[in-house]
Amino acid sequence: MASDAQFVAFVLEQMEAAGAVRARKMFGEYGVYCDEKIVGLICDDRLYIKPTEAGRSYIGEVEEAPPYPGAKNYFVVGDRLEDADWLVGLIRVSLKELPAPKPKKKRK
């Protein structure tokens, strides 16, 4: 089941104070970016955040699950999605540990 565009817009609205946020359609679902780093995925109308040690400490009791079959576990943002301040805090602490995007190679 593909994620609803309204749900994606809601997630981005909740995260907007964390930095420059955007979603990119990927394989029928969405990659979520903040300051050009991929911070998570939206799959089946659920937000999954890339796991980091800082994120784990921030969340406390973490629910983890793969966003799609065969994927590694991500942090699942459930009921806390409604709390924009909490979500922004999670994104900010996670960003510090996530790698910078790799430069794209120019096509010849």
C-alpha positions in Angstrom: 0.0 0.0 0.0 1.5 3.3 -1.1 1.6 6.2 1.4 -1.0 9.0 1.1 0.3 12.4 -0.2 -1.6 14.1 2.6 0.2 12.0 5.2 3.6 12.9 3.7 2.7 16.6 3.7 1.7 16.3 7.4 5.0 14.7 8.3 7.0 17.4 6.5 4.9 20.1 8.3 5.7 18.5 11.6 9.4 18.4 10.8 9.8 21.8 9.2 11.5 23.5 12.2 14.4 20.9 12.0 15.8 22.4 8.8 15.2 22.2 5.0 12.9 19.2 4.8 11.6 17.5 1.7 10.3 14.1 0.6 11.3 12.3 -2.6 9.2 9.6 -4.1 11.1 6.3 -4.2 9.8 3.0 -5.4 6.2 3.9 -4.6 7.0 5.3 -1.1 9.0 8.3 0.1 12.5 9.1 1.3 12.6 11.9 3.9 15.4 14.4 3.7 16.5 17.2 6.1 19.3 19.5 5.1 19.9 17.2 2.1 20.6 14.2 4.4 18.2 11.2 4.2 16.8 10.9 7.7 14.1 8.4 7.1 11.4 6.8 5.1 7.6 7.0 4.8 6.2 3.6 4.0 2.5 2.5 4.3 1.7 5.8 6.1 4.3 5.2 8.8 7.4 7.3 9.5 10.6 5.4 9.9 13.8 7.3 11.1 17.3 6.0 10.4 18.8 4.6 13.6 21.5 6.4 15.4 22.9 6.2 18.9 21.8 9.8 19.7 18.3 9.0 18.4 18.1 5.9 20.5 19.1 7.9 23.6 16.6 10.6 22.7 13.7 8.3 22.2 14.4 6.0 25.2 12.2 2.9 24.6 12.5 2.4 20.9 10.2 0.5 18.6 12.1 -0.8 15.6 10.9 -2.4 12.4 11.9 -2.7 8.8 10.1 -0.2 6.6 9.8 -2.8 3.8 10.6 -6.5 3.4 14.3 -7.2 3.5 15.3 -3.8 5.0 17.2 -3.2 8.1 15.3 -2.0 11.2 14.5 1.7 11.5 13.0 3.6 14.4 9.2 3.7 14.1 7.6 7.0 15.0 4.1 6.1 16.2 2.0 8.3 18.5 4.7 10.8 18.9 4.3 12.0 15.3 1.7 14.5 16.6 4.3 16.1 18.9 6.2 18.4 16.5 8.7 19.6 19.1 9.7 16.0 20.0 10.0 15.0 16.3 12.1 18.1 15.5 14.4 17.2 18.4 14.8 13.6 17.2 15.6 14.8 13.7 18.2 17.3 15.0 20.1 14.8 17.2 20.0 12.2 14.4 21.3 14.5 11.8 24.6 14.9 13.7 25.4 11.2 13.2 24.1 10.7 9.7 26.6 10.9 6.8 26.7 13.7 4.3 25.2 12.8 0.9 27.7 11.5 -1.6 28.5 13.9 -4.4 26.8 12.8 -7.6 29.0 11.9 -10.5 28.6 13.9 -13.7 27.2 12.1 -16.7 29.4 12.1 -19.8 
